[in-house]
Amino acid sequence: MVNDPSDTAAADRRERGRARPTAAHAVGLGSQNLNPFGDLHTLQHLSALFARSMRGVFEPLLRREIRVWAEPLVVQRFADYRAERADVLTAWLPMMMGTPLGQALVVLDGKFVLELLDQFFGGTGEAPHVLPTEFSPAAEAMVARLGAMIAGPLKSAWEPLARIDFQPGRMEQTPALLANFDAEDAMVVTRFGIVAGHGKPTFFDISYPVAALKPHAPSLTGKVHGRTAEPDAAWRNGLTRAVMAVRFPVRSVLAEPMIPLARLMELKAGDIIPVSFGTEVPVMVGGDRLGTGTVGTSNGRAAIRLTTIERIDEEDWR
């Protein structure tokens, strides 16, 4: 499980020295600059937002409280990233970024996937001591489920910069079968740690090809000013008009007399049921109390003049 010692290379990978993607990277003569964006603090900030939302994804699956954080991101060639990972069971899940050509890549350790699968079917969250060489159909379905659960929070985390619809694609068990990912592609690798209590963490990665991020270069090199993108003015005005046109039933209960069952059974046409009410009666909107008013007439019709309005707290709308 998440807090148990892992025999995979996930934790070991974090012990290796990895170059940070700063503007101070020196580019050797004749070498390619893998990071054309310079400072990537904005993407690091979005990764931190995404990490906070991952508790809501993994805690229901693991059935325990966890801590999730974003590791410092790096920029490296896809071939180097593949070589860095041990040759063990791994799920490589493409995540389309609006178009099939713009894809991110979610990478999950096979041991972690099998632990989640065992937990999902009521087990204790134990993976086989000897990992299989390939995923079962049930494990592939678990990876697809994780991809769908991650896509929503990933879209929300990116909203301060761009509106991107992330859609999980077909999982592969070997990176050689991934379409649209070349060995020489520069990748921005964001790594996330998951741990329960004081146990050993598990990591999963989301990698973005530099080519897929270039359309968002102006936003990536700027600053994040808010959690969400500015809503479209026309859409907001249309929504406001639609909301203001919603109709609510307004009613007032003048009296609610009570009579015994014996009297109720003896009632016949022409009988009179006496009622009494005070100077003020309640005015209701739906099932909520709007306020109180006095009964009278207006333009020849019965009416109620509002005398008090109930204060509505913001908590009542949640």
N, C-alpha and C positions, 0 to 999 in steps of 0.2 A: 504494500500500500504506500501512500504518499510519504508516511513518516517512517517506513521501514528501510533498512539498508538495501540498496539497489545493486544488483550485479551487472547492470548495464554501464555504459560509459558516459551516461548523462552528466553525473556530478564530476567525473574526471575531466570532461571537456572544459568545465569552468575553471579548472586549475591551470589550464594552459594559458600562456600569455597571448593576448589578442590585441591587435592594434586598434586604437580608438580613432574614430572618424573625425579628426579635427582639422582645421585649416592649416595647421602647422605641419601636416604630412609633407615630407619632402618627396618630390618626384624625381627619380633618377633619370639620367640622360637616356633617351630612347624608350623609357618606360611609360606605361599608360596610367593616367590619373584615374583611379577607380571611383573617386567621389567628386563629381563636378559641382556639388552643392555647397561645399565648404562646411560651415558650422551647421550641425544637424540637431541642435537643441530643441527645435520645434517638434521634430519627429520623436525625440526622446520624451518630450512632454506628452504627446499623444499616446505613446506607449504606456506612460504612467497612468493616464486616464483609463486606458483599456484594461490595464492590470487590475485596477480597483473594481471594475465591473465583472472580472472573472470569478470573484467569490460567488456571485449569484449563479454562475454556470456550474462550477465544480462542487460546491458544498452540497447541493441536493444529490449529486451522484455519489459523492464520497460519504455522505451522511455524517459529517463532522465539520467543525469549524476549522478553516484553513487561513493561511496568509499567502497573498500573491503579490509579487513585485516584478518590476521591469529591470533587467540587467542593462548596463551600458551597451549601446548598439555598436556594431562594427560594420565595415564595408570590406568585402573580399570577393574574389572570383568564385563562381559557382563550383568549379573544379576543386578549389582549395577547401571550400565548405564541405563538399562531399568527402574529401579525403580526411577531413578532421573528425568525421563521425566514424565510429567503429562499425565493422561489418556485421551488424546485428539487425534483428527484425525492426523495421521502421516503417511508419505510415507517411507517405509523401502526398499531401492533399493540395492540389491547385485551388486557388480561390480567385475567381474572376473578378476584376475590378471594373465593372461596367461593360467591358468588351472582352471577347475571348482572347485578344492579343495582349491585353493588359492584365497580368495575373500575378497575384502574390502566391506564397507557398507556405502552407502550415505543415510543420514537421513534428511528429509525435513518436516518442519511443514506444516500441512494440510492447515492452513489459508494462508500461503505464496503461496502454489501451486494454491489455488483457486483465489488468487489475480492475479497471473500470467496468469491464464486461462482467467479471465475476461478481462485483458488487451490485451491478444492475439486476442480475438474476438471483439476488438474495444471498450471495456468498459472503465471505469475510474479506474479499478484496485481495485474494492471493493469486498471483500468476504462477504458471507451471515453473518448477525449479529449472528445467531445461526448456528454453523457449523453442517453439516450433520454427520451422524455416519459412512458413508463410501464414497469412491470416486466414482464419475460417470465414465463411459467409457472415456469421454473426458478428465477428470482430470487424469486418468491413462495414457492416451496417452501423456498428458503434462509432466508427470513424466518421461515417457520413452524418450521423446524429450530432457528433461533436462539431463538425463543420457548420451545420445549420445553426447550432446554438451559439457558435462564436461569431457568425456573420453579422448578427444584429448589433451586439456590442462594438464590433469593429467599425461598423458604419457610424454608430453614434460617436465613437472616439474621433473619427475623421471629420465630423461635421464642422468643427471650427475652421477647417481649411477647405474642404471640398465635399460635395454630396456624391458619395461613391456607393453604389449598390454592390456589396460583396456577395458572390454566389459560389458555394462549393462545387467543385467539379468532380472528376473521377479519380479516386485514390489509386496510387501506384505503390508497389512494394519495392521497387528499385528506381532510383532517379534516372537511370538510362532510358527509361520508357516515357519520361515526361516530355510532352510536346511544349514548344516555345521556351525551353530552358536550355541554353547552350553552355558548354563548359567554360567558355571565356567570358560569359556575362558577369558584369559586376552586380553584386547583391548587397542590399542593406539588410543586415540580419538583426532582428529584434528578438531577444530571448527573455522568457518569463519563468520565474521560479514559483513553485507551489510547495508548501510545507504545512504539516499539521503538528502543533506542539513544538517540541525540540528535536524532531526527527530529521532525517536526511532529506533534502529537497529533491523534487523531480522538476525537470525543465522541459519546456516545449518552445519551438521557434516559429516565428512568422518572418519570412524573408520577402523583400520587395526588390524586383529587378530595377536597377537604376534607370533603365530605359522606360519602364512603366511609370516612374515618378517624375520624369522630365516635364510632362505637361503641367505638373503642380509645382514646378521649381520656384515661381514667384512667391507662392504661399509658404513653401518649405523654408525659404530664406528670410521670411518675415517673422513677425511675432504673433502669437495667439492671443487675441483680445477677449475671447469669450468661449463658452462651452459649445455654443451652437452657432451655425451660420445665420446671417441676417435673413429673416423670412421675406418672401416676395411680397411687395406692397399690395399688388393687385389681389393676390391670394388672401392676404390678411384682411383686406377690405371686404372681399366677397364673403369670407367666413364670418366677419362681424355682422354684415347684413343678414346672413342666414340665421345666425344666432338670435338677433334681435326680432326676427319674425316668428320664433317659436312661441306657441300658444300654451298657456297654463290654465287649468280650471281653478276659478276662485269661488269659494263658497263660505257661507256663514251658517252656523247652527244656532237658531234662536232658542230652542228648548229641546230637551230630551226627557219627557215625562216618563215615569215608571209606574206601572200598575200591576197588581197581582194577577197570576194566571187565571184564577177563578173569574175575576172581573173581565179579563181579556176574552174569555170564552163566552161571556154573556153579551158582548157588544153586538149592536145591531144598527142598521142604518138610521140616522137621526140622533144617535147618542152623542154627547159632548164630552170631550176629554179636556179638562182644564190644563192650561200651561201657564207658566210664569217665567219671566226672565228679567234680568237687571237692566240698568241703564246702558251698560256696555255689553256687547256680544263679541265672541272671537271671530276673526276673519282668517280663513285657511287658504293656502295655495298648495294644491296637491295634498300631501299629508303633513305639511309643515305649517306652523302658525305664523302668519304675516304680521298680525297685530290685533287691535281691538277697535270697535267703532260703535256708534249710536245709530239706532234704527229710525228712519224718517222717510220722507218722500222727496222726489226731485222730478220736475216736469211731469207730475201726475203719476209717477211710478215709484214703487217701493225702492228704497236705497239705503245705503249705510255710509255714514260719514266716518272716515278713519280718524281716530283720536290718538292712537299710539302705534308705532312701528317697532317690531322686535328687532334687536340688533343681531346681525348674523356674523359670527366669527368665521375666519378663514378655515379653521379646523373642521367646521361643519361641511365644507365642500370636499374634503379628502376622504 
